[in-house]
């Protein structure tokens, strides 16, 4: 199955008054990871929509492990765990770069995304999409 890594830096707007990343921001980073993984597989999200397929999130979960703050470098590791004709399950791990090649797990979670057509009704993923996502990264 596919895996992908996205690296970014925590922006000031992502941090709350207590100096910690707002919990909702992790789901935005999960979206970034999903988009990067699809792009890596040759399936940018806009090309999926052009094929008449959308992937709305139907389940989302995040477990917060360690505090992240402003200007820290993070790595989002995204894996496609389940690929079926009707849904996908992505797992995510967010790591803080502690320097000198060391990292701390800051959060982990998953999303389940349903395949729907342009009218928002359940649909099967096109075979070429399944094939592209079935290849190892």
VENZI-V788213 format. One record per residue. N is the residue number from 1. PSI is psi in whole degrees, -180 to 180 (999 if undefined). OMEGA is omega in whole degrees, 0 to 359 (999 if undefined). NEAR is the number of other C-alpha atoms within 8 Angstrom. Layout:
N & PSI & OMEGA & NEAR
N & PSI & OMEGA & NEAR
This chain:
1 & 167 & 184 & 10
2 & 145 & 170 & 12
3 & 156 & 183 & 11
4 & 149 & 177 & 12
5 & 133 & 177 & 10
6 & 133 & 180 & 10
7 & 134 & 178 & 8
8 & 173 & 180 & 7
9 & 136 & 180 & 8
10 & 125 & 179 & 13
11 & 157 & 181 & 8
12 & -39 & 182 & 7
13 & -15 & 181 & 5
14 & -4 & 185 & 10
15 & 140 & 179 & 14
16 & -176 & 183 & 9
17 & -21 & 180 & 5
18 & 2 & 178 & 5
19 & 11 & 180 & 8
20 & 150 & 176 & 11
21 & 133 & 177 & 13
22 & 137 & 186 & 9
23 & -31 & 181 & 6
24 & -25 & 182 & 6
25 & -28 & 180 & 9
26 & -37 & 180 & 9
27 & -31 & 174 & 9
28 & -39 & 178 & 8
29 & -34 & 175 & 9
30 & -41 & 177 & 11
31 & -43 & 176 & 8
32 & -45 & 179 & 9
33 & -44 & 178 & 15
34 & -46 & 181 & 10
35 & -43 & 179 & 10
36 & -40 & 179 & 12
37 & -45 & 179 & 13
38 & -43 & 179 & 12
39 & -44 & 178 & 10
40 & -33 & 180 & 9
41 & 2 & 181 & 10
42 & 21 & 184 & 7
43 & 63 & 176 & 11
44 & 146 & 188 & 11
45 & -36 & 179 & 9
46 & -29 & 177 & 6
47 & -30 & 175 & 8
48 & -46 & 179 & 11
49 & -36 & 178 & 10
50 & -27 & 177 & 7
51 & -2 & 179 & 6
52 & 21 & 182 & 8
53 & 133 & 172 & 13
54 & 159 & 183 & 12
55 & 69 & 180 & 8
56 & 148 & 176 & 8
57 & 127 & 177 & 9
58 & -9 & 176 & 8
59 & 138 & 178 & 7
60 & 140 & 181 & 9
61 & 142 & 176 & 7
62 & 133 & 174 & 10
63 & 120 & 182 & 7
64 & 128 & 187 & 8
65 & -46 & 183 & 8
66 & 147 & 181 & 8
67 & 139 & 171 & 8
68 & 145 & 181 & 9
69 & 179 & 182 & 10
70 & 138 & 172 & 12
71 & 9 & 176 & 8
72 & 144 & 176 & 10
73 & 130 & 180 & 10
74 & 157 & 177 & 12
75 & 126 & 177 & 12
76 & 117 & 179 & 14
77 & 119 & 184 & 12
78 & 134 & 177 & 15
79 & 142 & 172 & 12
80 & 111 & 185 & 12
81 & -36 & 181 & 9
82 & 130 & 176 & 8
83 & 111 & 175 & 11
84 & 167 & 180 & 7
85 & -18 & 185 & 9
86 & -17 & 180 & 10
87 & 163 & 178 & 11
88 & 146 & 172 & 13
89 & 122 & 178 & 12
90 & 140 & 173 & 13
91 & 152 & 186 & 12
92 & 143 & 170 & 13
93 & 131 & 178 & 12
94 & 123 & 181 & 12
95 & 141 & 172 & 12
96 & 133 & 175 & 13
97 & 112 & 181 & 12
98 & 3 & 181 & 8
99 & 161 & 179 & 6
100 & 34 & 177 & 4
101 & 9 & 180 & 6
102 & 146 & 179 & 7
103 & 154 & 175 & 9
104 & 131 & 174 & 9
105 & 123 & 180 & 11
106 & -32 & 181 & 13
107 & 157 & 173 & 12
108 & 151 & 182 & 13
109 & -168 & 178 & 11
110 & 162 & 168 & 11
111 & 150 & 170 & 12
112 & 128 & 183 & 12
113 & 129 & 178 & 12
114 & 151 & 172 & 13
115 & 125 & 178 & 16
116 & 158 & 178 & 14
117 & -174 & 183 & 11
118 & -20 & 177 & 9
119 & 2 & 179 & 5
120 & 15 & 179 & 7
121 & 147 & 179 & 7
122 & 139 & 181 & 9
123 & 158 & 176 & 9
124 & 145 & 175 & 8
125 & 138 & 176 & 10
126 & 147 & 183 & 7
127 & -37 & 180 & 6
128 & -29 & 176 & 6
129 & -47 & 178 & 9
130 & -44 & 181 & 12
131 & -44 & 181 & 8
132 & -39 & 182 & 10
133 & -18 & 179 & 12
134 & -22 & 180 & 9
135 & 146 & 175 & 8
136 & 148 & 179 & 7
137 & 999 & 999 & 7
